Amino acid sequence: MIVLDASVLIGHLDARDPHHARATALLLASQAEPLGASAITLAEILAAPARAKRLDEARAALERLGVRELGLGEDAPARLAELRAASGRKLPDCCVLAAAQDHGGSVASFDADLRKAARKLRLGVIDA
């Protein structure tokens, strides 16, 4: 399972994004692996398409990619609080980390600090 950060999905969906080529290459290279993202991550990436009245188009693109919404488990609030306190990362990043922990996934992100936090937690990291 590859747990996607918003940076990868936004980069892929927006051809003007500086990470577009890298994000698309990462997703193409990962076709054999299931893809997932937390509900918070999905909300982050859908915000701009919603503002542009292109929400259905963005949701269809996620469906074509096979991105699955990953739940964060029963004790998500306390676990996210602990991750935030221990890592110093913002809540959206903690959702990526928790999803990777819960689903045995590797983190895919263009955020070097998030990748570093994932490594400290002994999570797999996809370098792109």
N, CA, C and O atoms as a GROMACS GRO file, in nm:
protein
  512
    1MET      N    1   0.085  -0.118   0.000
    1MET     CA    2   0.000   0.000   0.000
    1MET      C    3   0.089   0.124   0.000
    1MET      O    4   0.182   0.134   0.080
    2ILE      N    5   0.062   0.216  -0.089
    2ILE     CA    6   0.129   0.345  -0.091
    2ILE      C    7   0.030   0.448  -0.039
    2ILE      O    8  -0.078   0.467  -0.095
    3VAL      N    9   0.069   0.515   0.069
    3VAL     CA   10  -0.015   0.619   0.128
    3VAL      C   11   0.032   0.753   0.072
    3VAL      O   12   0.146   0.795   0.095
    4LEU      N   13  -0.056   0.818   0.001
    4LEU     CA   14  -0.022   0.941  -0.071
    4LEU      C   15  -0.048   1.065   0.013
    4LEU      O   16  -0.151   1.079   0.077
    5ASP      N   17   0.049   1.153   0.009
    5ASP     CA   18   0.036   1.286   0.068
    5ASP      C   19  -0.031   1.376  -0.035
    5ASP      O   20  -0.029   1.347  -0.155
    6ALA      N   21  -0.090   1.484   0.011
    6ALA     CA   22  -0.157   1.578  -0.080
    6ALA      C   23  -0.062   1.630  -0.187
    6ALA      O   24  -0.106   1.654  -0.299
    7SER      N   25   0.066   1.648  -0.156
    7SER     CA   26   0.160   1.704  -0.253
    7SER      C   27   0.168   1.619  -0.379
    7SER      O   28   0.182   1.672  -0.489
    8VAL      N   29   0.158   1.488  -0.364
    8VAL     CA   30   0.165   1.399  -0.480
    8VAL      C   31   0.037   1.408  -0.563
    8VAL      O   32   0.042   1.419  -0.685
    9LEU      N   33  -0.076   1.402  -0.495
    9LEU     CA   34  -0.203   1.405  -0.568
    9LEU      C   35  -0.229   1.541  -0.632
    9LEU      O   36  -0.276   1.549  -0.745
   10ILE      N   37  -0.200   1.647  -0.560
   10ILE     CA   38  -0.218   1.782  -0.617
   10ILE      C   39  -0.126   1.798  -0.737
   10ILE      O   40  -0.166   1.848  -0.842
   11GLY      N   41  -0.002   1.754  -0.720
   11GLY     CA   42   0.094   1.763  -0.830
   11GLY      C   43   0.046   1.689  -0.954
   11GLY      O   44   0.060   1.739  -1.066
   12HIS      N   45  -0.010   1.572  -0.934
   12HIS     CA   46  -0.057   1.494  -1.048
   12HIS      C   47  -0.180   1.559  -1.114
   12HIS      O   48  -0.188   1.565  -1.237
   13LEU      N   49  -0.272   1.606  -1.035
   13LEU     CA   50  -0.398   1.659  -1.089
   13LEU      C   51  -0.383   1.796  -1.154
   13LEU      O   52  -0.466   1.833  -1.238
   14ASP      N   53  -0.280   1.872  -1.118
   14ASP     CA   54  -0.263   2.007  -1.170
   14ASP      C   55  -0.141   2.012  -1.261
   14ASP      O   56  -0.027   2.010  -1.213
   15ALA      N   57  -0.163   2.018  -1.390
   15ALA     CA   58  -0.054   2.018  -1.488
   15ALA      C   59   0.040   2.138  -1.471
   15ALA      O   60   0.153   2.135  -1.519
   16ARG      N   61  -0.005   2.244  -1.403
   16ARG     CA   62   0.081   2.361  -1.381
   16ARG      C   63   0.164   2.350  -1.255
   16ARG      O   64   0.252   2.433  -1.231
   17ASP      N   65   0.138   2.249  -1.174
   17ASP     CA   66   0.211   2.230  -1.048
   17ASP      C   67   0.357   2.194  -1.078
   17ASP      O   68   0.383   2.115  -1.169
   18PRO      N   69   0.452   2.250  -1.001
   18PRO     CA   70   0.593   2.219  -1.027
   18PRO      C   71   0.628   2.070  -1.007
   18PRO      O   72   0.730   2.023  -1.057
   19HIS      N   73   0.544   1.998  -0.933
   19HIS     CA   74   0.569   1.855  -0.910
   19HIS      C   75   0.492   1.764  -1.006
   19HIS      O   76   0.494   1.642  -0.991
   20HIS      N   77   0.426   1.823  -1.104
   20HIS     CA   78   0.337   1.744  -1.191
   20HIS      C   79   0.409   1.625  -1.256
   20HIS      O   80   0.362   1.512  -1.245
   21ALA      N   81   0.520   1.649  -1.320
   21ALA     CA   82   0.589   1.540  -1.391
   21ALA      C   83   0.636   1.432  -1.293
   21ALA      O   84   0.620   1.313  -1.319
   22ARG      N   85   0.692   1.474  -1.180
   22ARG     CA   86   0.739   1.377  -1.080
   22ARG      C   87   0.622   1.299  -1.021
   22ARG      O   88   0.632   1.178  -1.001
   23ALA      N   89   0.512   1.367  -0.992
   23ALA     CA   90   0.395   1.300  -0.934
   23ALA      C   91   0.337   1.198  -1.032
   23ALA      O   92   0.306   1.086  -0.993
   24THR      N   93   0.324   1.236  -1.156
   24THR     CA   94   0.270   1.146  -1.257
   24THR      C   95   0.362   1.026  -1.276
   24THR      O   96   0.316   0.913  -1.286
   25ALA      N   97   0.493   1.050  -1.280
   25ALA     CA   98   0.588   0.939  -1.292
   25ALA      C   99   0.581   0.845  -1.173
   25ALA      O  100   0.585   0.723  -1.189
   26LEU      N  101   0.570   0.901  -1.053
   26LEU     CA  102   0.558   0.818  -0.933
   26LEU      C  103   0.434   0.731  -0.940
   26LEU      O  104   0.440   0.611  -0.911
   27LEU      N  105   0.322   0.790  -0.977
   27LEU     CA  106   0.196   0.714  -0.983
   27LEU      C  107   0.201   0.607  -1.092
   27LEU      O  108   0.150   0.497  -1.072
   28LEU      N  109   0.261   0.638  -1.205
   28LEU     CA  110   0.274   0.538  -1.312
   28LEU      C  111   0.364   0.422  -1.268
   28LEU      O  112   0.335   0.306  -1.298
   29ALA      N  113   0.471   0.454  -1.199
   29ALA     CA  114   0.564   0.351  -1.154
   29ALA      C  115   0.505   0.266  -1.043
   29ALA      O  116   0.554   0.157  -1.016
   30SER      N  117   0.402   0.315  -0.978
   30SER     CA  118   0.342   0.247  -0.863
   30SER      C  119   0.214   0.171  -0.898
   30SER      O  120   0.139   0.133  -0.809
   31GLN      N  121   0.189   0.149  -1.024
   31GLN     CA  122   0.062   0.089  -1.065
   31GLN      C  123   0.036  -0.048  -1.004
   31GLN      O  124  -0.080  -0.087  -0.989
   32ALA      N  125   0.140  -0.121  -0.970
   32ALA     CA  126   0.121  -0.255  -0.913
   32ALA      C  127   0.080  -0.249  -0.766
   32ALA      O  128   0.029  -0.347  -0.712
   33GLU      N  129   0.102  -0.136  -0.701
   33GLU     CA  130   0.071  -0.120  -0.558
   33GLU      C  131  -0.065  -0.051  -0.542
   33GLU      O  132  -0.099   0.038  -0.618
   34PRO      N  133  -0.142  -0.094  -0.441
   34PRO     CA  134  -0.265  -0.019  -0.412
   34PRO      C  135  -0.230   0.120  -0.359
   34PRO      O  136  -0.131   0.138  -0.288
   35LEU      N  137  -0.313   0.217  -0.394
   35LEU     CA  138  -0.294   0.356  -0.352
   35LEU      C  139  -0.403   0.396  -0.254
   35LEU      O  140  -0.519   0.358  -0.270
   36GLY      N  141  -0.365   0.473  -0.152
   36GLY     CA  142  -0.463   0.520  -0.056
   36GLY      C  143  -0.426   0.655   0.000
   36GLY      O  144  -0.312   0.699  -0.012
   37ALA      N  145  -0.524   0.719   0.060
   37ALA     CA  146  -0.504   0.849   0.125
   37ALA      C  147  -0.610   0.864   0.233
   37ALA      O  148  -0.721   0.814   0.220
   38SER      N  149  -0.573   0.934   0.339
   38SER     CA  150  -0.670   0.958   0.446
   38SER      C  151  -0.779   1.052   0.396
   38SER      O  152  -0.762   1.123   0.297
   39ALA      N  153  -0.890   1.053   0.466
   39ALA     CA  154  -1.001   1.143   0.431
   39ALA      C  155  -0.956   1.289   0.435
   39ALA      O  156  -0.999   1.369   0.352
   40ILE      N  157  -0.870   1.323   0.531
   40ILE     CA  158  -0.821   1.462   0.541
   40ILE      C  159  -0.735   1.497   0.420
   40ILE      O  160  -0.746   1.606   0.365
   41THR      N  161  -0.650   1.404   0.379
   41THR     CA  162  -0.566   1.427   0.260
   41THR      C  163  -0.655   1.446   0.138
   41THR      O  164  -0.633   1.536   0.058
   42LEU      N  165  -0.755   1.361   0.124
   42LEU     CA  166  -0.845   1.373   0.008
   42LEU      C  167  -0.919   1.506   0.010
   42LEU      O  168  -0.936   1.569  -0.094
   43ALA      N  169  -0.962   1.550   0.128
   43ALA     CA  170  -1.029   1.680   0.138
   43ALA      C  171  -0.935   1.793   0.098
   43ALA      O  172  -0.975   1.888   0.031
   44GLU      N  173  -0.808   1.782   0.139
   44GLU     CA  174  -0.709   1.884   0.101
   44GLU      C  175  -0.696   1.896  -0.050
   44GLU      O  176  -0.695   2.007  -0.105
   45ILE      N  177  -0.686   1.782  -0.117
   45ILE     CA  178  -0.662   1.790  -0.261
   45ILE      C  179  -0.788   1.824  -0.339
   45ILE      O  180  -0.779   1.871  -0.453
   46LEU      N  181  -0.904   1.802  -0.280
   46LEU     CA  182  -1.028   1.834  -0.350
   46LEU      C  183  -1.074   1.978  -0.329
   46LEU      O  184  -1.169   2.023  -0.394
   47ALA      N  185  -1.009   2.051  -0.240
   47ALA     CA  186  -1.051   2.189  -0.211
   47ALA      C  187  -1.039   2.279  -0.334
   47ALA      O  188  -1.135   2.350  -0.367
   48ALA      N  189  -0.926   2.278  -0.401
   48ALA     CA  190  -0.908   2.365  -0.518
   48ALA      C  191  -1.005   2.327  -0.631
   48ALA      O  192  -1.068   2.416  -0.688
   49PRO      N  193  -1.020   2.199  -0.665
   49PRO     CA  194  -1.120   2.165  -0.766
   49PRO      C  195  -1.262   2.206  -0.725
   49PRO      O  196  -1.342   2.245  -0.810
   50ALA      N  197  -1.294   2.198  -0.597
   50ALA     CA  198  -1.427   2.240  -0.551
   50ALA      C  199  -1.446   2.389  -0.576
   50ALA      O  200  -1.552   2.432  -0.621
   51ARG      N  201  -1.342   2.469  -0.544
   51ARG     CA  202  -1.351   2.614  -0.569
   51ARG      C  203  -1.370   2.644  -0.717
   51ARG      O  204  -1.440   2.738  -0.754
   52ALA      N  205  -1.306   2.563  -0.802
   52ALA     CA  206  -1.312   2.584  -0.946
   52ALA      C  207  -1.432   2.516  -1.011
   52ALA      O  208  -1.444   2.513  -1.133
   53LYS      N  209  -1.522   2.462  -0.928
   53LYS     CA  210  -1.641   2.391  -0.978
   53LYS      C  211  -1.602   2.272  -1.065
   53LYS      O  212  -1.667   2.243  -1.165
   54ARG      N  213  -1.492   2.202  -1.024
   54ARG     CA  214  -1.443   2.086  -1.100
   54ARG      C  215  -1.428   1.965  -1.007
   54ARG      O  216  -1.345   1.877  -1.030
   55LEU      N  217  -1.509   1.962  -0.903
   55LEU     CA  218  -1.500   1.856  -0.804
   55LEU      C  219  -1.527   1.718  -0.865
   55LEU      O  220  -1.454   1.623  -0.837
   56ASP      N  221  -1.630   1.707  -0.947
   56ASP     CA  222  -1.662   1.577  -1.007
   56ASP      C  223  -1.548   1.527  -1.094
   56ASP      O  224  -1.517   1.408  -1.096
   57GLU      N  225  -1.486   1.617  -1.166
   57GLU     CA  226  -1.372   1.580  -1.252
   57GLU      C  227  -1.255   1.528  -1.168
   57GLU      O  228  -1.193   1.428  -1.203
   58ALA      N  229  -1.225   1.596  -1.058
   58ALA     CA  230  -1.116   1.554  -0.970
   58ALA      C  231  -1.147   1.420  -0.904
   58ALA      O  232  -1.060   1.334  -0.894
   59ARG      N  233  -1.269   1.403  -0.860
   59ARG     CA  234  -1.308   1.275  -0.799
   59ARG      C  235  -1.297   1.161  -0.899
   59ARG      O  236  -1.255   1.051  -0.864
   60ALA      N  237  -1.336   1.186  -1.023
   60ALA     CA  238  -1.324   1.084  -1.128
   60ALA      C  239  -1.178   1.049  -1.153
   60ALA      O  240  -1.145   0.933  -1.176
   61ALA      N  241  -1.090   1.149  -1.149
   61ALA     CA  242  -0.947   1.123  -1.168
   61ALA      C  243  -0.892   1.036  -1.056
   61ALA      O  244  -0.813   0.944  -1.081
   62LEU      N  245  -0.934   1.063  -0.933
   62LEU     CA  246  -0.891   0.980  -0.820
   62LEU      C  247  -0.942   0.837  -0.834
   62LEU      O  248  -0.872   0.741  -0.802
   63GLU      N  249  -1.064   0.825  -0.884
   63GLU     CA  250  -1.121   0.692  -0.904
   63GLU      C  251  -1.044   0.616  -1.011
   63GLU      O  252  -1.017   0.497  -0.996
   64ARG      N  253  -1.009   0.684  -1.121
   64ARG     CA  254  -0.930   0.620  -1.227
   64ARG      C  255  -0.794   0.573  -1.175
   64ARG      O  256  -0.744   0.468  -1.216
   65LEU      N  257  -0.736   0.651  -1.084
   65LEU     CA  258  -0.608   0.613  -1.023
   65LEU      C  259  -0.623   0.497  -0.925
   65LEU      O  260  -0.526   0.428  -0.892
   66GLY      N  261  -0.745   0.477  -0.879
   66GLY     CA  262  -0.768   0.371  -0.780
   66GLY      C  263  -0.730   0.412  -0.639
   66GLY      O  264  -0.698   0.326  -0.557
   67VAL      N  265  -0.734   0.541  -0.610
   67VAL     CA  266  -0.699   0.590  -0.476
   67VAL      C  267  -0.814   0.558  -0.382
   67VAL      O  268  -0.928   0.600  -0.403
   68ARG      N  269  -0.782   0.483  -0.279
   68ARG     CA  270  -0.881   0.439  -0.180
   68ARG      C  271  -0.875   0.529  -0.057
   68ARG      O  272  -0.766   0.567  -0.013
   69GLU      N  273  -0.990   0.563  -0.001
   69GLU     CA  274  -0.993   0.638   0.125
   69GLU      C  275  -0.956   0.544   0.238
   69GLU      O  276  -1.015   0.436   0.253
   70LEU      N  277  -0.857   0.584   0.318
   70LEU     CA  278  -0.808   0.502   0.428
   70LEU      C  279  -0.859   0.557   0.560
   70LEU      O  280  -0.838   0.674   0.592
   71GLY      N  281  -0.926   0.472   0.635
   71GLY     CA  282  -0.971   0.510   0.769
   71GLY      C  283  -0.854   0.520   0.865
   71GLY      O  284  -0.747   0.464   0.840
   72LEU      N  285  -0.875   0.591   0.973
   72LEU     CA  286  -0.768   0.612   1.071
   72LEU      C  287  -0.789   0.536   1.201
   72LEU      O  288  -0.717   0.560   1.298
   73GLY      N  289  -0.884   0.447   1.205
   73GLY     CA  290  -0.900   0.363   1.322
   73GLY      C  291  -0.984   0.426   1.431
   73GLY      O  292  -1.024   0.543   1.423
   74GLU      N  293  -1.011   0.345   1.533
   74GLU     CA  294  -1.103   0.384   1.640
   74GLU      C  295  -1.052   0.497   1.728
   74GLU      O  296  -1.130   0.586   1.764
   75ASP      N  297  -0.927   0.497   1.761
   75ASP     CA  298  -0.874   0.595   1.855
   75ASP      C  299  -0.798   0.706   1.784
   75ASP      O  300  -0.697   0.757   1.833
   76ALA      N  301  -0.848   0.744   1.665
   76ALA     CA  302  -0.778   0.841   1.581
   76ALA      C  303  -0.746   0.973   1.652
   76ALA      O  304  -0.634   1.020   1.640
   77PRO      N  305  -0.840   1.035   1.725
   77PRO     CA  306  -0.806   1.165   1.785
   77PRO      C  307  -0.684   1.158   1.878
   77PRO      O  308  -0.596   1.243   1.870
   78ALA      N  309  -0.680   1.060   1.966
   78ALA     CA  310  -0.568   1.049   2.059
   78ALA      C  311  -0.439   1.013   1.985
   78ALA      O  312  -0.333   1.068   2.015
   79ARG      N  313  -0.447   0.922   1.889
   79ARG     CA  314  -0.328   0.882   1.815
   79ARG      C  315  -0.273   0.998   1.733
   79ARG      O  316  -0.152   1.018   1.728
   80LEU      N  317  -0.362   1.075   1.669
   80LEU     CA  318  -0.318   1.191   1.592
   80LEU      C  319  -0.255   1.296   1.683
   80LEU      O  320  -0.156   1.358   1.646
   81ALA      N  321  -0.312   1.314   1.802
   81ALA     CA  322  -0.255   1.409   1.898
   81ALA      C  323  -0.115   1.365   1.939
   81ALA      O  324  -0.024   1.447   1.948
   82GLU      N  325  -0.098   1.236   1.964
   82GLU     CA  326   0.034   1.184   2.002
   82GLU      C  327   0.134   1.200   1.888
   82GLU      O  328   0.249   1.239   1.911
   83LEU      N  329   0.092   1.171   1.765
   83LEU     CA  330   0.181   1.188   1.650
   83LEU      C  331   0.220   1.335   1.634
   83LEU      O  332   0.336   1.367   1.606
   84ARG      N  333   0.123   1.424   1.651
   84ARG     CA  334   0.152   1.567   1.637
   84ARG      C  335   0.250   1.612   1.745
   84ARG      O  336   0.344   1.686   1.716
   85ALA      N  337   0.228   1.568   1.868
   85ALA     CA  338   0.318   1.607   1.978
   85ALA      C  339   0.458   1.551   1.958
   85ALA      O  340   0.557   1.620   1.982
   86ALA      N  341   0.467   1.427   1.915
   86ALA     CA  342   0.598   1.362   1.901
   86ALA      C  343   0.674   1.409   1.777
   86ALA      O  344   0.797   1.422   1.781
   87SER      N  345   0.602   1.435   1.668
   87SER     CA  346   0.670   1.466   1.542
   87SER      C  347   0.683   1.615   1.515
   87SER      O  348   0.770   1.658   1.439
   88GLY      N  349   0.596   1.694   1.576
   88GLY     CA  350   0.595   1.837   1.546
   88GLY      C  351   0.532   1.870   1.412
   88GLY      O  352   0.532   1.986   1.370
   89ARG      N  353   0.478   1.770   1.344
   89ARG     CA  354   0.415   1.791   1.214
   89ARG      C  355   0.271   1.839   1.233
   89ARG      O  356   0.209   1.815   1.336
   90LYS      N  357   0.220   1.907   1.132
   90LYS     CA  358   0.081   1.954   1.136
   90LYS      C  359  -0.013   1.836   1.119
   90LYS      O  360   0.026   1.729   1.073
   91LEU      N  361  -0.137   1.858   1.156
   91LEU     CA  362  -0.236   1.750   1.157
   91LEU      C  363  -0.251   1.679   1.022
   91LEU      O  364  -0.258   1.556   1.021
   92PRO      N  365  -0.257   1.750   0.908
   92PRO     CA  366  -0.268   1.676   0.781
   92PRO      C  367  -0.153   1.576   0.760
   92PRO      O  368  -0.175   1.466   0.708
   93ASP      N  369  -0.032   1.614   0.798
   93ASP     CA  370   0.081   1.522   0.787
   93ASP      C  371   0.066   1.404   0.882
   93ASP      O  372   0.099   1.291   0.848
   94CYS      N  373   0.015   1.431   1.000
   94CYS     CA  374  -0.008   1.323   1.097
   94CYS      C  375  -0.112   1.224   1.045
   94CYS      O  376  -0.104   1.105   1.074
   95CYS      N  377  -0.209   1.273   0.967
   95CYS     CA  378  -0.307   1.182   0.906
   95CYS      C  379  -0.241   1.090   0.805
   95CYS      O  380  -0.277   0.973   0.795
   96VAL      N  381  -0.144   1.141   0.731
   96VAL     CA  382  -0.068   1.057   0.637
   96VAL      C  383   0.008   0.951   0.715
   96VAL      O  384   0.005   0.833   0.680
   97LEU      N  385   0.078   0.993   0.821
   97LEU     CA  386   0.157   0.900   0.901
   97LEU      C  387   0.068   0.793   0.966
   97LEU      O  388   0.103   0.675   0.965
   98ALA      N  389  -0.045   0.834   1.023
   98ALA     CA  390  -0.135   0.738   1.087
   98ALA      C  391  -0.192   0.640   0.987
   98ALA      O  392  -0.203   0.520   1.015
   99ALA      N  393  -0.228   0.689   0.870
   99ALA     CA  394  -0.281   0.599   0.766
   99ALA      C  395  -0.176   0.497   0.725
   99ALA      O  396  -0.208   0.379   0.706
  100ALA      N  397  -0.051   0.540   0.712
  100ALA     CA  398   0.056   0.447   0.677
  100ALA      C  399   0.077   0.344   0.788
  100ALA      O  400   0.097   0.226   0.759
  101GLN      N  401   0.071   0.387   0.912
  101GLN     CA  402   0.084   0.294   1.025
  101GLN      C  403  -0.030   0.193   1.024
  101GLN      O  404  -0.007   0.072   1.037
  102ASP      N  405  -0.151   0.240   1.010
  102ASP     CA  406  -0.269   0.156   1.020
  102ASP      C  407  -0.281   0.056   0.904
  102ASP      O  408  -0.338  -0.052   0.922
  103HIS      N  409  -0.229   0.091   0.789
  103HIS     CA  410  -0.249   0.009   0.670
  103HIS      C  411  -0.119  -0.054   0.619
  103HIS      O  412  -0.115  -0.107   0.508
  104GLY      N  413  -0.014  -0.046   0.700
  104GLY     CA  414   0.113  -0.107   0.660
  104GLY      C  415   0.167  -0.047   0.532
  104GLY      O  416   0.224  -0.118   0.449
  105GLY      N  417   0.149   0.082   0.516
  105GLY     CA  418   0.186   0.147   0.390
  105GLY      C  419   0.316   0.223   0.396
  105GLY      O  420   0.371   0.250   0.503
  106SER      N  421   0.363   0.257   0.279
  106SER     CA  422   0.479   0.345   0.262
  106SER      C  423   0.428   0.483   0.225
  106SER      O  424   0.331   0.496   0.150
  107VAL      N  425   0.492   0.586   0.276
  107VAL     CA  426   0.452   0.724   0.253
  107VAL      C  427   0.514   0.776   0.124
  107VAL      O  428   0.635   0.763   0.102
  108ALA      N  429   0.431   0.836   0.040
  108ALA     CA  430   0.478   0.904  -0.080
  108ALA      C  431   0.447   1.053  -0.064
  108ALA      O  432   0.331   1.092  -0.053
  109SER      N  433   0.553   1.135  -0.064
  109SER     CA  434   0.536   1.279  -0.044
  109SER      C  435   0.655   1.352  -0.104
  109SER      O  436   0.765   1.297  -0.114
  110PHE      N  437   0.632   1.477  -0.144
  110PHE     CA  438   0.741   1.563  -0.187
  110PHE      C  439   0.790   1.651  -0.072
  110PHE      O  440   0.880   1.732  -0.091
  111ASP      N  441   0.733   1.635   0.045
  111ASP     CA  442   0.770   1.711   0.164
  111ASP      C  443   0.882   1.637   0.238
  111ASP      O  444   0.859   1.531   0.297
  112ALA      N  445   1.002   1.692   0.233
  112ALA     CA  446   1.118   1.627   0.295
  112ALA      C  447   1.099   1.607   0.444
  112ALA      O  448   1.142   1.504   0.498
  113ASP      N  449   1.037   1.701   0.512
  113ASP     CA  450   1.016   1.687   0.657
  113ASP      C  451   0.917   1.575   0.689
  113ASP      O  452   0.934   1.505   0.789
  114LEU      N  453   0.814   1.559   0.606
  114LEU     CA  454   0.720   1.450   0.627
  114LEU      C  455   0.789   1.316   0.602
  114LEU      O  456   0.768   1.220   0.678
  115ARG      N  457   0.870   1.308   0.498
  115ARG     CA  458   0.944   1.183   0.472
  115ARG      C  459   1.038   1.151   0.589
  115ARG      O  460   1.052   1.035   0.628
  116LYS      N  461   1.101   1.253   0.645
  116LYS     CA  462   1.190   1.234   0.760
  116LYS      C  463   1.111   1.182   0.881
  116LYS      O  464   1.157   1.091   0.950
  117ALA      N  465   0.994   1.239   0.906
  117ALA     CA  466   0.911   1.194   1.018
  117ALA      C  467   0.867   1.050   0.996
  117ALA      O  468   0.862   0.972   1.091
  118ALA      N  469   0.835   1.013   0.873
  118ALA     CA  470   0.796   0.875   0.843
  118ALA      C  471   0.911   0.779   0.871
  118ALA      O  472   0.891   0.671   0.927
  119ARG      N  473   1.030   0.818   0.833
  119ARG     CA  474   1.147   0.732   0.858
  119ARG      C  475   1.171   0.716   1.007
  119ARG      O  476   1.207   0.607   1.053
  120LYS      N  477   1.152   0.823   1.085
  120LYS     CA  478   1.169   0.812   1.230
  120LYS      C  479   1.070   0.713   1.290
  120LYS      O  480   1.100   0.648   1.390
  121LEU      N  481   0.954   0.701   1.228
  121LEU     CA  482   0.852   0.606   1.275
  121LEU      C  483   0.874   0.467   1.214
  121LEU      O  484   0.794   0.376   1.235
  122ARG      N  485   0.982   0.453   1.141
  122ARG     CA  486   1.017   0.325   1.073
  122ARG      C  487   0.913   0.284   0.969
  122ARG      O  488   0.887   0.166   0.949
  123LEU      N  489   0.856   0.383   0.905
  123LEU     CA  490   0.764   0.359   0.794
  123LEU      C  491   0.842   0.359   0.664
  123LEU      O  492   0.945   0.425   0.652
  124GLY      N  493   0.793   0.286   0.567
  124GLY     CA  494   0.852   0.292   0.434
  124GLY      C  495   0.829   0.429   0.374
  124GLY      O  496   0.729   0.495   0.403
  125VAL      N  497   0.921   0.472   0.288
  125VAL     CA  498   0.910   0.602   0.223
  125VAL      C  499   0.939   0.583   0.075
  125VAL      O  500   1.036   0.517   0.038
  126ILE      N  501   0.855   0.640  -0.007
  126ILE     CA  502   0.876   0.639  -0.153
  126ILE      C  503   0.948   0.768  -0.188
  126ILE      O  504   0.892   0.877  -0.173
  127ASP      N  505   1.070   0.758  -0.235
  127ASP     CA  506   1.145   0.877  -0.276
  127ASP      C  507   1.118   0.904  -0.423
  127ASP      O  508   1.134   0.817  -0.508
  128ALA      N  509   1.076   1.026  -0.450
  128ALA     CA  510   1.045   1.062  -0.589
  128ALA      C  511   1.127   1.181  -0.632
  128ALA      O  512   1.114   1.226  -0.746
   0.00000   0.00000   0.00000
